[in-house]
Amino acid sequence: MVEHRPLAKLVAHLILCLGVAVVAFPVYLTFIASTHQPADIVNGTMGLLPGSMGLTHYIDALFVGTKQIKSTPVLQMMANSLVMALVIAFGKIAISIISAYAVVFFRFPLRMFFFWMIFVTLMLPVEVRIYPTYKVVADLGMLNSYAGLTIPLIASATATLLFRQFFLTIPDELVEAAKIDGAGPMKFFRDVVLPLSRTNIAALFVILFIYGWNQYLWPLLVTTDASMDTIVYGIRRMIVTSDANTDWHIVMATVMLAMLPPVLVVIAMQKLFVKGLVETEK
């Protein structure tokens, strides 16, 4: 019998609403700041209602950038970040699903040794191996290029582990049936494994896209040309030491624009994302 506790439900909803308010208020304040005059922001006279300069500020941010310090237009930075996020997401998924497929469905010497070598790289994030990685990228002439931004971040032990754990749940009978039907390894991979992995791929794509979009340290190191700035690093370059010299209205508009692509990806793939995280029966 289900117990109805109106008071408990009310308290739970109030706590959830409070949590949403705590998270949403800084975003709302950022939006409000992007619509007000620069003097209102600097002087602390900005209200909590939208101003009249919103459209102008967003157009300036997209196509002009900041005026105090000449910065790359936000449209260019968003394009750089989009390329980086998409290449990292698709690259990680492609490499990880192939490596996990080889480890699970092929029998070759030292198979588990190679898997554990991949797994051990979880203990070596980019921040730990930053110098040798940068040295290799510089020696190969990939500074200030999309290749330098993306290739060093493509390998993913986490995605390989997740795909391996999923592949282990595929019944052996399905593998045997495919062999009886004459399906080779690549046909089995294309016609059976990939369709079954759809929700896992979607969930990983959302996570990896946001990971690539939010990169700051690596673009900071491998790009010196302003035209190669990514959106997250570009926001930091817009903020100068003296508050009076920072175009805060443009910075706030840029922050709002920077949030749009990840939010749109999450919304568009929400159902598949949730299924990929919680679904157990395939």
C-alpha positions as CSV (number, residue, x, y, z in Angstrom):
1,M,0.0,0.0,0.0
2,V,1.4,3.4,-1.0
3,E,1.4,5.9,1.8
4,H,0.4,9.5,1.0
5,R,2.4,12.0,2.9
6,P,1.5,15.5,1.7
7,L,3.8,17.3,4.1
8,A,6.8,15.1,3.2
9,K,6.1,15.7,-0.5
10,L,5.8,19.4,0.1
11,V,9.1,19.6,1.9
12,A,10.8,17.5,-0.8
13,H,9.5,19.8,-3.5
14,L,10.6,22.9,-1.6
15,I,14.1,21.5,-1.2
16,L,14.3,20.7,-4.9
17,C,13.0,24.2,-5.8
18,L,15.6,25.7,-3.5
19,G,18.3,23.7,-5.2
20,V,17.1,24.8,-8.7
21,A,17.0,28.4,-7.5
22,V,20.6,28.2,-6.2
23,V,21.9,26.8,-9.5
24,A,19.7,29.0,-11.7
25,F,20.2,32.4,-10.0
26,P,23.8,33.0,-11.1
27,V,22.8,32.1,-14.7
28,Y,19.9,34.6,-14.5
29,L,22.2,37.3,-13.0
30,T,24.6,36.7,-15.9
31,F,21.8,37.1,-18.4
32,I,20.6,40.3,-16.7
33,A,24.2,41.7,-16.7
34,S,24.5,41.1,-20.5
35,T,21.5,43.4,-21.1
36,H,22.6,46.4,-19.1
37,Q,25.0,49.3,-19.8
38,P,28.6,48.7,-18.8
39,A,28.5,51.6,-16.2
40,D,25.5,49.9,-14.4
41,I,27.6,46.7,-13.9
42,V,30.7,48.5,-12.8
43,N,29.0,50.9,-10.4
44,G,26.8,48.2,-8.9
45,T,23.5,49.9,-9.9
46,M,22.3,47.0,-12.1
47,G,18.8,45.8,-11.3
48,L,17.3,42.4,-11.4
49,L,15.2,43.0,-14.5
50,P,16.5,42.8,-18.1
51,G,17.9,46.0,-19.6
52,S,17.4,47.5,-23.0
53,M,20.8,46.7,-24.6
54,G,20.5,42.9,-24.8
55,L,20.3,42.5,-28.6
56,T,23.0,45.1,-29.2
57,H,25.4,43.4,-26.8
58,Y,24.9,39.9,-28.2
59,I,25.4,41.1,-31.8
60,D,28.6,42.9,-30.7
61,A,29.8,39.8,-28.9
62,L,29.1,37.5,-31.8
63,F,30.7,39.6,-34.6
64,V,33.0,42.2,-32.9
65,G,34.3,41.0,-29.5
66,T,35.5,43.3,-26.7
67,K,36.6,46.8,-27.6
68,Q,38.9,47.6,-24.6
69,I,41.1,44.6,-25.5
70,K,40.6,43.5,-29.1
71,S,39.4,40.0,-28.9
72,T,38.3,37.3,-31.4
73,P,34.6,37.5,-32.2
74,V,32.6,35.0,-30.2
75,L,31.3,33.4,-33.4
76,Q,34.8,32.4,-34.4
77,M,35.6,31.1,-30.9
78,M,32.4,29.1,-30.8
79,A,33.3,27.6,-34.2
80,N,36.7,26.6,-32.8
81,S,35.1,25.0,-29.7
82,L,32.5,23.2,-31.8
83,V,35.2,21.6,-34.0
84,M,37.2,20.7,-30.9
85,A,34.2,19.2,-29.1
86,L,32.9,17.2,-32.0
87,V,36.3,15.8,-33.1
88,I,37.1,14.8,-29.5
89,A,33.6,13.2,-28.9
90,F,33.5,11.3,-32.2
91,G,37.2,10.4,-32.0
92,K,37.0,9.0,-28.5
93,I,33.9,7.0,-29.3
94,A,35.3,5.6,-32.5
95,I,38.6,4.5,-31.0
96,S,37.1,3.3,-27.7
97,I,34.4,1.1,-29.3
98,I,36.8,-0.5,-31.7
99,S,39.4,-1.2,-29.0
100,A,36.7,-2.6,-26.6
101,Y,35.3,-4.8,-29.4
102,A,38.8,-6.2,-30.1
103,V,39.4,-6.9,-26.4
104,V,36.0,-8.7,-25.9
105,F,35.4,-10.6,-29.1
106,F,38.9,-11.5,-30.3
107,R,41.3,-13.9,-28.8
108,F,44.9,-12.9,-29.2
109,P,48.1,-13.1,-27.0
110,L,48.3,-10.6,-24.2
111,R,44.7,-9.5,-24.8
112,M,44.0,-8.6,-21.1
113,F,47.5,-7.1,-20.7
114,F,46.7,-4.6,-23.4
115,F,43.3,-3.9,-21.8
116,W,44.9,-3.2,-18.4
117,M,47.5,-1.0,-20.0
118,I,44.6,1.1,-21.4
119,F,42.9,1.0,-18.0
120,V,46.1,2.3,-16.2
121,T,46.0,5.4,-18.4
122,L,43.1,6.5,-16.2
123,M,45.7,7.4,-13.6
124,L,47.5,9.7,-16.1
125,P,45.2,12.6,-17.1
126,V,46.3,15.3,-19.4
127,E,47.4,17.5,-16.5
128,V,49.9,14.8,-15.4
129,R,51.5,14.2,-18.8
130,I,51.2,17.8,-20.0
131,Y,54.8,18.5,-20.7
132,P,55.7,15.4,-22.8
133,T,52.4,15.8,-24.7
134,Y,53.1,19.4,-25.4
135,K,56.6,18.5,-26.5
136,V,55.3,15.9,-29.0
137,V,52.7,18.3,-30.4
138,A,55.3,21.1,-30.8
139,D,57.8,18.8,-32.4
140,L,55.2,17.6,-34.9
141,G,54.3,21.2,-35.8
142,M,50.7,21.0,-34.6
143,L,50.6,24.2,-32.5
144,N,47.9,26.6,-33.4
145,S,46.0,23.9,-35.3
146,Y,42.8,21.9,-34.9
147,A,45.0,18.7,-34.9
148,G,47.0,20.0,-31.9
149,L,43.8,20.9,-30.1
150,T,42.1,17.5,-30.6
151,I,44.4,14.6,-31.3
152,P,46.1,14.5,-27.9
153,L,42.7,14.3,-26.1
154,I,41.1,11.7,-28.3
155,A,42.2,8.5,-26.5
156,S,39.8,7.6,-23.7
157,A,40.3,4.7,-21.3
158,T,36.9,5.5,-19.6
159,A,34.9,5.0,-22.8
160,T,36.8,1.8,-23.6
161,L,36.0,0.4,-20.1
162,L,32.3,1.3,-20.5
163,F,32.0,-0.2,-23.9
164,R,33.8,-3.4,-22.7
165,Q,31.5,-3.8,-19.8
166,F,28.5,-3.5,-22.1
167,F,29.9,-5.9,-24.7
168,L,30.4,-8.5,-22.0
169,T,26.6,-8.5,-21.5
170,I,26.0,-9.5,-25.1
171,P,24.9,-13.2,-25.0
172,D,27.3,-15.8,-26.5
173,E,24.3,-17.3,-28.3
174,L,24.0,-14.1,-30.3
175,V,27.6,-14.4,-31.3
176,E,27.2,-18.1,-32.3
177,A,24.1,-17.3,-34.3
178,A,25.9,-14.6,-36.2
179,K,28.7,-17.1,-37.0
180,I,26.2,-19.7,-38.2
181,D,24.6,-17.1,-40.5
182,G,28.0,-16.4,-42.0
183,A,28.6,-13.0,-40.5
184,G,32.2,-12.0,-40.2
185,P,33.7,-9.9,-37.5
186,M,33.0,-6.6,-39.3
187,K,29.5,-7.5,-40.3
188,F,28.7,-8.6,-36.7
189,F,30.2,-5.3,-35.5
190,R,28.2,-3.3,-38.0
191,D,24.8,-5.1,-37.9
192,V,24.7,-6.3,-34.2
193,V,27.1,-4.5,-31.9
194,L,26.6,-0.9,-33.2
195,P,22.7,-1.0,-33.1
196,L,22.8,-2.4,-29.5
197,S,25.3,0.2,-28.5
198,R,23.2,3.2,-29.6
199,T,22.1,4.4,-26.2
200,N,25.6,4.0,-24.8
201,I,27.1,5.9,-27.7
202,A,24.5,8.7,-27.1
203,A,25.3,8.9,-23.4
204,L,29.0,9.0,-24.0
205,F,28.6,11.6,-26.8
206,V,26.9,14.0,-24.4
207,I,29.6,13.6,-21.8
208,L,32.5,13.8,-24.2
209,F,31.1,16.8,-26.1
210,I,30.8,18.8,-22.9
211,Y,34.3,17.6,-21.9
212,G,35.7,18.9,-25.2
213,W,33.7,22.1,-25.1
214,N,34.9,23.0,-21.6
215,Q,38.6,22.5,-22.2
216,Y,40.7,25.3,-20.9
217,L,44.2,24.2,-20.0
218,W,45.1,22.4,-23.2
219,P,44.0,25.3,-25.6
220,L,45.8,27.7,-23.3
221,L,49.1,25.8,-24.0
222,V,48.8,24.9,-27.7
223,T,47.3,28.1,-29.1
224,T,49.0,31.5,-29.3
225,D,47.1,32.8,-32.3
226,A,44.0,34.6,-31.2
227,S,42.0,33.2,-34.2
228,M,42.4,29.7,-32.7
229,D,40.9,30.7,-29.3
230,T,38.2,28.5,-27.9
231,I,35.2,29.9,-26.1
232,V,36.2,29.0,-22.6
233,Y,39.8,30.3,-23.0
234,G,38.5,33.3,-24.9
235,I,36.3,34.4,-22.0
236,R,39.3,34.4,-19.7
237,R,41.2,36.6,-22.2
238,M,38.4,39.1,-22.3
239,I,38.8,39.7,-18.5
240,V,41.7,42.1,-17.8
241,T,43.3,43.0,-14.5
242,S,41.5,46.3,-14.1
243,D,37.7,46.1,-13.8
244,A,37.3,49.4,-15.4
245,N,38.9,48.1,-18.6
246,T,36.8,45.0,-18.9
247,D,33.7,45.0,-21.1
248,W,31.6,43.1,-18.6
249,H,28.5,43.4,-20.7
250,I,30.3,41.6,-23.6
251,V,31.8,39.0,-21.3
252,M,28.4,38.2,-19.8
253,A,26.8,37.9,-23.2
254,T,29.7,35.6,-24.2
255,V,29.1,33.4,-21.2
256,M,25.5,33.0,-22.1
257,L,26.3,32.2,-25.7
258,A,28.9,29.7,-24.5
259,M,26.3,27.7,-22.5
260,L,24.0,27.3,-25.5
261,P,25.6,24.4,-27.5
262,P,26.1,22.1,-24.5
263,V,22.5,22.8,-23.3
264,L,21.1,22.1,-26.8
265,V,23.1,18.8,-27.0
266,V,21.7,17.7,-23.6
267,I,18.2,18.6,-24.5
268,A,18.3,17.0,-28.0
269,M,19.7,13.7,-26.7
270,Q,18.1,13.7,-23.2
271,K,16.1,10.4,-23.7
272,L,19.0,8.5,-25.2
273,F,21.4,9.9,-22.6
274,V,19.2,8.7,-19.7
275,K,18.7,5.3,-21.3
276,G,22.4,4.9,-21.8
277,L,23.1,5.6,-18.2
278,V,20.3,3.5,-16.5
279,E,19.3,0.8,-19.0
280,T,20.5,-2.6,-18.0
281,E,18.6,-5.0,-20.3
282,K,19.4,-4.8,-23.9
